[in-house]
Amino acid sequence: MEPIVNLLSTAITLYIYILVISAVLSWLVAFNVVNMRNRFVYTVGDILARLTEPVLRPIRRVLPNLGGIDLSPVVLILGLFFLRDAVIYWL
């Protein structure tokens, strides 16, 4: 049972890294540090959006609108930390 728990914990950790990279890339695009017209940046952004948007969209519907601040990645990361620790503890 331990290898399955380790695999699940690693997968959750990798998804947390993907969320952080996606948030940082969105900030870099918003502050015009990187340009989305660059093919590589566009491809990376598209892949990250496809991986994160289906999970973040329901959280954004529930959270109140705070203007330009998007707290959905923070909420999801906290939830994933809780899920990872709960899986490790119960199994």
Secondary structure, 3 states (H helix, E strand, C coil): CHHHHHHHHHHHHHHHHHHHHHHHHHHHHHCCCCCCCCHHHHHHHHHHHHHHHHHHHHHHHHCCCECCECCHHHHHHHHHHHHHHHHHHHC
